[in-house]
Amino acid sequence: MKTRTTIILLLLALGLGLWIKFFESKKPNTAEAQRQAGNVINFDREKLQGIVIQNGDDRVELQRQNGNWRLTAPVKDEADSAEVDNLISDIEMWRKDAVIPMQAVTAGKGRLSEYGLRQPKLRMRLVLPNESHEILFGKDAALEGKIYVRLADSKEVMIASQNVRADISKKPDEFRDRKLTDLTTAQVTRAIIKTPAGEIELAKKNEHWEILKPLQARGDDQKIGDLLANVTNGRIQEFVASDSGDLHAYGLTEPRGSITIYGREDKQGRTLQIGTASDKIKDAIYARYLPRNGVYALPRKTEELLKVRPNDLRDRHLVRLDTNNLDRIHIEAAGQPKIVLARKDQSWSIASRNNEPANSEEVRRLLDLLNDTQVKRFVADTASDLPKYGLDNPQLKVTFSSFASENTAETAAGEHPYLTLSFGRVENGEAYARVDEEPFVVAVDQQLLGKIWADPLQWQGLAIFKFKPEEIHRLSRVSNREESLIRNSPKEWKWIGGQGEIDNNNLESLLNTLAALRAVRWVGPSKPDYGFEKATLVITFTTSPDDKALHKLTIGNRTPEGMWYAQVDGRDGTFVVSDPDHSALTLPLATAAAPSPSPSPVPAASSSPIATPP
């Protein structure tokens, strides 16, 4: 084959491939072509730029702007996107039930008039780049639920369902968005409320709300969110008028109040102005939402914005404590040594007592308690007169700090306090308090002071002994009598002082409880009424064969709640033992002797003569 012929064939093959790629591949396949052939109209939804509806004298124009639908005639306003999307979907799925060909339509004079399609009252035009499609709506067809329609550039008449006609046969206001704003509550980062009582400014920082004016305070996230939801979830009851005319009749020339909300990147804000109550529309007020340039009737509850006061929006929690960065807690109480609690991973120690283990559960209880405590009242918005409240020299102070072990770009090594809570004088069952980083004074229930332990002994860890039962070698117990045992082998014990057969089940229960004994809580230094002078139970034991490691547990009187005061040698303070643990520690160690059988009674002699057998 000649080279020239080969080149020509290659060019033809290349041309055919390009034709298939750029033309034939874009044609619908057989199934898709059949589907499109059954549609009233075919168009690309993503390219749709506008919809024009002419319904008699009413003309509705909808335009897509920046991905959103807007009403541009007869008024300029936000369109109801759900309404528009539903209309577009119905047009896409609009099927022909039958087609009357052009010859049949034009065969008789005035046939278009018979279908109501010569000069129809209802028309719709779909606007796409470089083209548009107009649909004419005629009379009802003989088939139930069907109408005659045709495309403006076609003489064919189609019979189709009435659902699209129902979608567009509406008043212009029905295409307007009744949701006041497209901004959600979560998107609002700032708000300014103006009422007859003054101005309140709110700002969201680190996902929490703060009050900036007329005072600086933490905001209540829930209450502020509910307030903003009045705007972001607001629904328009009625479209009243354009705001280009006289606003006096609506009380909007000088509004009673307003709220301006801002999104994250919003510099201008969106303002809702509150006017007078409507005398024509039930339970409604007139309002003006500036981005939409209209006067609307909103639910009467919207005017609750005018009643809000700064204290209504304040966070009533005593503190908002970030525990993620917490590494140190300092507790300073009058007449008590300073307590320093330190965290390592999820465990706490008493750094001020040689890093002995702390009661980590109680540390978490304290943090939860403080985060959950609510103030009883706000006393002063400025902390300028601290001696008045006993806060110049507080009776109790708790400081929370983070700790960096080495220098970083953000933080120098060492401890960094970030919140200090001070408690002052007590009056009428209330204690004055303040967070030193905040400029106000509050009052809390004085019982809170008793729940913040000021005695270092109360913060000790709850584990009294940490042994395995098999590590206990010698055991002595003194209660109403003295008993002593020693381990003869890993599974056998013998009496040193005592008698009877050893009850191994009871002994095992005692050893299990003693080896891993835990306190219910620490109560502080010993007091005479704890009963240690005349102890009810003393247990000593060793944990090595040479008997050098001696441990001693002393139990005194019952506590008011039915538990037991206890002490252990080598640790300061008194702790409480639970009643079940006390019961296990006092189990009998010798089995009870089996009672001797009672002698059988001797039968009394009978007075009757014994019968002689025959």
C-alpha positions in Angstrom: 0.0 0.0 0.0 1.3 3.4 -0.9 2.3 5.8 1.8 -0.1 8.4 0.5 -3.1 6.0 0.8 -2.0 5.0 4.3 -1.9 8.6 5.4 -5.4 9.3 3.9 -6.8 6.3 5.7 -5.3 7.4 9.0 -6.8 10.9 8.6 -10.2 9.4 7.8 -9.9 7.2 10.9 -8.9 10.1 13.1 -11.7 12.3 11.7 -14.2 9.5 12.4 -12.9 9.2 16.0 -13.2 12.9 16.6 -16.7 12.9 15.2 -17.7 10.1 17.5 -16.1 11.8 20.5 -17.4 15.3 20.0 -20.7 14.7 18.3 -22.0 11.2 18.5 -21.0 10.6 22.1 -23.0 13.7 23.2 -26.2 12.3 21.7 -28.5 10.5 24.1 -28.6 6.7 23.9 -31.7 5.0 22.8 -33.3 4.8 26.3 -32.5 8.4 27.0 -33.7 9.5 23.6 -37.0 7.7 24.2 -37.4 9.4 27.6 -36.7 12.8 26.2 -39.1 12.2 23.3 -41.9 11.7 25.9 -41.2 15.0 27.7 -43.2 18.1 27.1 -39.9 20.0 27.1 -36.2 19.2 27.5 -33.7 21.6 29.1 -30.6 21.6 31.2 -31.6 22.4 34.8 -28.1 23.6 35.7 -28.1 26.1 32.8 -31.5 27.5 33.6 -31.1 31.3 34.3 -34.6 32.5 34.6 -38.4 31.8 34.6 -41.0 34.3 33.4 -44.6 33.6 34.2 -47.4 35.7 32.6 -50.8 35.0 34.2 -53.2 37.6 32.8 -52.1 41.0 34.2 -49.8 39.4 36.7 -46.2 38.9 35.6 -43.6 37.0 37.7 -40.0 37.1 36.9 -37.5 34.8 38.6 -33.8 35.0 38.1 -30.9 32.8 39.4 -28.2 35.0 41.0 -25.1 33.5 42.5 -26.8 30.2 42.7 -29.9 31.5 44.5 -33.3 32.4 43.1 -34.6 35.9 43.4 -37.9 37.5 42.5 -37.2 40.5 40.2 -40.8 41.4 39.2 -43.3 42.6 40.2 -41.2 43.2 43.3 -37.6 42.6 44.1 -37.2 40.1 46.9 -35.9 36.7 47.8 -37.7 33.8 46.1 -38.9 30.7 47.9 -36.2 28.3 46.7 -38.2 25.3 47.7 -41.1 26.5 45.6 -38.9 27.2 42.6 -37.1 23.9 42.9 -40.4 22.1 43.0 -41.6 23.9 39.9 -38.4 23.0 38.0 -38.6 19.4 39.0 -42.2 19.2 37.8 -41.3 20.7 34.4 -38.4 18.2 34.1 -40.7 15.3 34.7 -43.7 16.7 32.7 -44.7 14.0 30.3 -46.9 14.0 27.2 -50.0 11.9 27.4 -50.8 12.5 23.7 -49.9 14.7 20.8 -52.2 16.3 18.3 -50.1 16.7 15.1 -49.9 20.1 13.3 -52.0 18.8 10.4 -54.9 18.0 12.7 -54.6 21.3 14.5 -54.5 23.4 11.3 -57.1 21.3 9.5 -60.0 23.3 10.9 -60.2 27.0 11.1 -59.6 28.3 14.6 -58.7 25.0 16.1 -56.0 26.6 18.3 -58.8 28.7 19.8 -60.7 25.5 20.6 -57.8 24.3 22.6 -57.4 27.7 24.3 -54.0 28.1 22.8 -54.3 31.0 20.3 -53.9 33.8 22.9 -53.7 32.0 26.2 -53.9 33.8 29.5 -51.2 31.7 31.1 -47.7 31.5 29.6 -44.2 30.5 31.0 -40.8 31.1 29.5 -37.6 29.3 30.4 -34.5 31.4 29.9 -31.2 29.7 29.2 -27.9 30.9 27.6 -28.6 32.0 24.0 -32.1 30.5 24.0 -35.5 30.5 25.6 -38.5 28.2 25.5 -42.0 29.4 25.9 -44.9 27.2 26.9 -48.5 28.1 26.4 -51.2 26.7 28.6 -54.7 26.1 27.2 -58.0 24.7 28.3 -58.7 21.5 30.3 -58.7 18.4 28.1 -61.5 15.9 28.1 -59.4 13.5 30.2 -59.6 14.2 33.9 -56.6 16.1 35.3 -55.2 16.9 31.8 -54.8 20.2 29.8 -53.8 21.3 26.3 -50.3 22.8 26.1 -48.0 23.7 23.2 -44.6 25.2 22.7 -44.7 28.7 21.2 -42.5 27.7 18.3 -44.6 24.6 17.4 -48.0 24.0 16.0 -48.3 20.6 17.8 -50.7 20.5 20.7 -49.9 18.2 23.6 -52.1 16.7 26.3 -50.3 16.7 29.7 -51.0 16.8 33.4 -52.2 19.9 35.1 -49.6 19.9 37.9 -47.3 22.5 36.2 -50.2 24.8 35.6 -51.1 24.5 39.3 -47.5 25.4 40.2 -47.5 28.7 38.3 -51.1 29.8 38.7 -50.3 31.7 41.9 -50.1 35.2 43.0 -46.7 36.8 42.9 -46.4 36.9 46.7 -46.6 33.1 46.8 -43.2 32.9 45.1 -41.6 35.1 47.8 -39.6 33.5 50.5 -41.5 33.7 53.8 -38.4 32.8 55.8 -37.1 36.2 57.0 -33.4 35.5 56.4 -31.2 32.8 55.0 -28.7 33.2 57.9 -28.9 30.4 60.4 -28.5 30.9 64.2 -25.2 29.0 64.1 -23.8 31.4 61.5 -24.5 34.5 63.6 -21.3 35.8 65.3 -22.4 39.2 66.4 -25.6 41.0 67.3 -26.6 44.5 68.4 -30.0 45.0 70.1 -31.5 48.5 70.4 -34.5 48.9 72.7 -36.0 51.8 74.6 -33.9 50.7 77.6 -30.6 51.0 75.8 -28.2 49.0 73.5 -26.9 45.5 74.0 -23.9 44.2 72.0 -23.2 40.5 71.8 -20.3 38.7 70.2 -19.4 35.0 69.9 -15.8 34.0 70.8 -14.5 30.5 70.8 -18.1 29.2 70.2 -19.4 31.0 73.4 -21.3 34.2 73.6 -20.2 37.3 75.5 -21.9 40.5 76.3 -19.8 43.5 75.3 -22.2 46.3 76.1 -23.5 47.8 78.3 -21.3 45.6 80.5 -18.7 42.9 79.9 -19.9 39.5 81.0 -20.2 35.9 79.8 -23.4 35.3 77.8 -25.8 32.5 78.2 -25.4 30.5 75.0 -28.9 28.9 75.2 -30.7 32.1 75.9 -28.9 34.1 73.3 -29.4 31.4 70.8 -33.1 31.4 71.5 -33.2 35.1 71.1 -31.4 35.0 67.7 -33.7 32.2 66.6 -36.6 34.7 66.7 -34.9 36.4 63.7 -33.2 33.5 61.9 -36.2 31.2 62.2 -38.8 34.0 61.7 -41.6 33.5 59.2 -43.4 36.3 57.4 -47.1 36.1 58.0 -48.0 38.6 55.3 -46.2 40.9 52.8 -47.6 44.3 53.6 -46.0 47.0 51.5 -42.8 48.2 49.9 -40.6 50.3 52.3 -40.2 53.0 49.7 -43.4 54.7 50.8 -44.7 56.3 54.0 -43.6 54.1 56.9 -45.4 56.2 59.6 -48.5 54.0 59.4 -46.5 51.0 60.4 -44.5 52.7 63.2 -41.3 52.3 61.2 -40.4 55.9 60.7 -39.0 55.8 64.2 -38.9 52.0 65.1 -39.5 51.0 68.6 -36.4 48.9 68.5 -34.2 46.8 66.3 -31.7 43.9 66.1 -28.8 43.7 63.7 -27.2 40.4 63.2 -23.8 39.7 61.5 -22.4 36.6 59.9 -18.7 35.7 60.1 -17.6 37.8 57.2 -20.5 40.3 57.3 -19.3 43.9 57.8 -22.7 45.6 57.2 -25.0 43.4 59.1 -28.7 42.7 58.6 -31.2 44.8 60.6 -34.7 43.9 61.6 -36.7 47.0 62.8 -39.8 46.5 65.0 -42.8 48.8 64.4 -46.3 48.9 65.8 -48.8 46.1 66.4 -51.0 45.5 63.4 -54.7 46.4 63.8 -55.6 44.4 60.7 -53.7 41.2 61.1 -54.3 39.1 64.2 -51.4 38.6 66.6 -48.9 40.4 64.3 -46.6 43.3 64.3 -45.2 45.4 61.5 -41.5 45.0 60.8 -38.9 46.0 58.3 -36.0 43.7 57.4 -33.5 46.0 55.6 -31.8 43.6 53.2 -35.2 42.8 51.6 -36.6 46.3 51.4 -40.2 45.6 52.5 -42.7 45.9 55.3 -43.8 42.6 56.7 -46.2 41.3 59.3 -44.4 39.1 61.7 -45.7 37.0 64.7 -46.4 39.2 67.8 -43.8 37.3 69.8 -41.1 39.0 67.7 -41.5 42.1 69.8 -40.1 40.2 72.8 -36.8 41.5 71.5 -37.8 44.9 73.0 -38.1 43.5 76.5 -34.7 41.9 76.8 -32.3 43.3 79.4 -28.5 42.5 79.8 -29.0 40.4 82.9 -31.6 38.3 81.0 -28.8 37.1 78.7 -26.0 36.7 81.2 -24.5 33.3 81.9 -25.6 32.4 85.4 -22.9 29.8 85.8 -20.3 30.8 88.3 -17.4 29.8 86.0 -16.8 28.6 82.5 -13.8 26.4 83.3 -11.8 24.9 80.4 -10.6 21.6 81.9 -8.7 20.5 78.7 -5.8 22.8 79.5 -5.9 22.3 83.3 -2.8 21.0 85.0 -2.7 22.6 88.5 -5.3 23.6 91.1 -4.3 25.8 94.0 -6.6 26.0 97.0 -5.9 28.7 99.6 -8.1 29.0 102.7 -7.6 31.1 105.8 -5.9 29.1 108.6 -5.1 26.2 106.3 -1.9 25.2 104.5 -1.9 25.9 100.8 -3.0 22.9 98.7 -1.6 22.3 95.2 -3.2 19.5 93.1 -1.3 18.4 90.0 -2.4 16.4 87.0 -0.5 13.8 85.1 -2.5 12.3 82.3 -5.8 11.5 84.0 -4.5 11.1 87.5 -4.0 13.7 90.2 -1.5 14.1 93.0 -1.1 16.4 95.9 2.0 18.3 94.9 2.1 20.2 98.2 2.4 16.8 100.0 5.4 15.3 98.1 3.2 14.3 95.2 1.3 11.7 97.1 -1.7 10.3 95.2 -4.8 12.5 95.3 -8.4 11.4 95.1 -8.9 12.0 91.4 -12.6 11.3 91.6 -13.0 14.1 94.0 -11.0 16.5 91.8 -13.3 15.8 89.0 -16.3 16.2 91.3 -15.0 19.7 92.3 -14.6 20.7 88.6 -18.1 19.5 87.7 -19.5 21.2 90.8 -17.9 24.6 89.9 -18.9 24.3 86.3 -22.5 23.5 87.3 -22.9 26.0 90.1 -25.2 28.9 89.2 -25.1 32.3 90.9 -28.0 33.3 93.0 -27.8 36.9 91.9 -25.5 39.5 90.3 -24.4 41.9 93.0 -22.2 44.5 91.2 -21.2 45.0 87.6 -17.8 46.4 88.6 -15.5 45.0 91.3 -14.4 48.5 92.5 -15.3 48.1 96.2 -13.8 44.7 97.1 -13.6 45.4 100.9 -17.4 45.8 101.0 -17.8 42.1 100.0 -14.7 40.8 101.8 -13.0 40.1 98.5 -9.9 42.2 99.2 -8.7 39.4 101.5 -10.8 36.4 100.5 -11.5 33.6 102.9 -11.0 31.0 100.1 -9.3 31.3 96.7 -9.1 28.6 94.0 -6.6 29.2 91.1 -6.6 27.1 87.9 -3.4 26.9 85.8 -1.9 25.3 82.8 1.7 24.1 82.9 4.4 24.0 80.2 7.4 21.9 80.9 9.5 23.7 78.3 9.5 26.9 76.3 7.5 27.1 73.0 6.8 29.8 70.5 3.4 30.4 72.2 4.2 29.8 75.9 7.1 30.1 78.3 7.9 27.1 80.5 6.3 27.0 83.9 2.9 27.5 85.4 0.3 29.9 83.8 -2.8 30.8 85.9 -5.8 31.4 83.7 -8.8 31.6 86.2 -8.9 32.6 89.8 -12.1 32.2 91.9 -12.3 34.1 95.1 -14.9 33.9 97.9 -15.5 36.7 100.4 -17.9 37.5 103.2 -21.0 35.4 104.0 -24.4 37.2 104.5 -27.9 35.8 104.8 -26.9 32.3 103.5 -25.0 33.8 100.5 -21.3 34.1 99.9 -19.9 36.9 97.8 -17.7 35.7 95.0 -15.9 36.8 91.9 -13.8 35.5 89.1 -10.7 37.7 89.2 -10.5 37.9 85.4 -14.0 39.3 85.2 -15.1 42.7 86.4 -18.2 41.9 88.5 -19.3 40.5 91.9 -21.9 37.7 92.4 -23.5 35.9 95.2 -23.7 32.1 95.6 -25.1 29.7 98.1 -22.8 29.6 101.1 -23.0 25.8 101.2 -20.7 25.8 98.2 -17.8 26.8 100.4 -18.1 23.6 102.4 -17.9 21.5 99.2 -14.5 22.9 98.3 -12.2 21.1 100.6 -9.6 23.3 102.4 -8.0 20.6 104.4 -5.1 18.8 102.5 -5.9 15.6 104.3 -9.3 15.4 102.6 -7.7 15.2 99.2 -5.7 12.0 99.9 -6.2 9.1 97.6 -8.9 6.5 98.6 -6.6 3.5 98.3 -5.6 2.5 101.9 -3.8 -0.7 101.1 -2.6 -2.0 97.7 -1.6 -5.6 98.3 -2.6 -9.0 97.0 -4.3 -11.3 99.5 -1.5 -13.9 99.2 1.1 -11.3 100.2 -0.3 -11.1 103.8 1.8 -13.4 106.0 0.7 -12.8 109.6 -2.6 -11.4 110.8 -3.8 -10.2 114.2 -7.3 -9.0 115.0 -8.5 -7.5 118.3 -12.1 -6.7 119.0 -13.9 -8.3 121.9 -11.1 -10.9 121.9 -7.7 -11.3 120.3 -7.0 -13.7 117.5 -3.7 -14.3 115.6 -2.8 -16.4 112.6 0.2 -17.1 110.5 0.4 -18.5 106.9 1.8 -22.1 107.2 1.8 -22.5 103.4 0.5 -20.6 100.4 -3.0 -22.1 101.0 -2.9 -23.0 104.7 -3.1 -20.9 107.9 -2.6 -21.9 111.5 -3.5 -20.3 114.8 -0.9 -18.4 116.9 -3.6 -17.3 119.3 -7.1 -18.7 118.9 -8.8 -22.1 118.8 -11.2 -24.1 116.7 -11.2 -25.0 113.1 -10.3 -22.1 110.8 -13.2 -20.9 108.6 -11.2 -20.6 105.3 -14.1 -18.9 103.4 -14.5 -16.1 106.0 -10.7 -15.7 106.2 -10.4 -15.4 102.5 -13.2 -12.7 102.5 -11.3 -10.8 105.2 -8.0 -11.0 103.4 -9.5 -9.9 100.1 -11.1 -6.8 101.7 -8.1 -5.9 103.8 -5.5 -6.2 101.1 -7.3 -3.8 98.7 -9.1 -1.6 101.3 -10.4 1.7 100.0 -11.8 4.6 101.9 -15.2 6.0 101.2 -13.8 9.5 101.9 -11.3 11.3 104.1 -12.8 13.5 106.8 -9.6 15.3 108.1 -7.8 15.2 111.4 -8.9 12.9 114.2 -11.5 14.0 116.8 -12.4 12.5 120.2 -15.9 11.5 119.1 -14.4 9.3 116.4 -13.8 6.7 119.1 -10.1 5.7 118.5 -9.3 5.9 122.3 -11.5 2.8 122.7 -11.2 1.3 119.3 -13.9 -1.3 118.3 -11.5 -3.1 115.9 -7.7 -3.2 115.5 -6.1 -5.3 112.7 -2.3 -5.6 112.3 -0.7 -7.6 109.6 2.7 -8.2 107.9 3.4 -8.7 104.2 6.8 -10.4 104.4 8.0 -13.7 106.0 10.4 -11.8 108.2 7.5 -9.7 109.6 9.3 -6.4 109.3 6.6 -4.7 107.1 3.9 -4.1 109.7 0.6 -2.4 108.9 -2.1 -1.4 111.4 -5.7 -0.5 110.8 -7.8 1.0 113.7 -11.6 1.4 113.5 -13.5 3.5 115.9 -17.2 4.5 116.1 -20.0 4.5 113.6 -20.5 7.6 111.5 -23.9 9.3 111.4 -24.7 7.7 108.1 -24.0 4.1 109.4 -20.4 3.7 108.3 -17.2 3.6 110.4 -14.3 6.0 111.3 -10.9 4.5 110.7 -7.2 5.3 110.8 -4.1 3.6 109.4 -0.6 3.9 110.8 1.8 5.9 108.5 -0.9 8.2 107.1 -2.4 11.4 108.5 -6.0 11.9 109.1 -9.2 9.9 109.5 -11.1 8.2 106.7 -14.5 6.4 106.5 -14.9 2.6 105.9 -18.1 1.3 104.4 -20.4 -0.9 106.4 -20.0 -3.9 104.0 -16.2 -3.7 104.3 -16.5 -3.5 108.1 -18.7 -6.6 108.1 -16.1 -8.5 106.0 -13.3 -7.5 108.4 -15.2 -8.8 111.5 -16.3 -12.2 110.1 -15.8 -15.1 112.5 -12.4 -16.8 111.8 -13.3 -20.1 113.6 -16.1 -22.3 112.4 -18.9 -22.7 115.0 -18.8 -26.0 116.8 -21.6 -28.4 115.9 -24.1 -28.7 118.7 -24.1 -32.0 120.7 -27.1 -34.2 119.9 -29.8 -34.1 122.6 -30.3 -37.5 124.4 -33.4 -39.4 123.2 -36.2 -39.3 125.8 -36.8 -42.7 127.6 -40.5 -43.8 127.1 -42.5 -44.0 130.3 -43.6 -47.4 131.5 -47.1 -48.4 130.4 -49.7 -49.2 133.1 -51.4 -51.5 130.7 -50.5 -55.2 130.8 -48.3 -56.5 128.0 -50.4 -58.9 125.9 -49.1 -62.4 125.8 -49.0 -63.9 122.4 -51.3 -66.8 122.1 
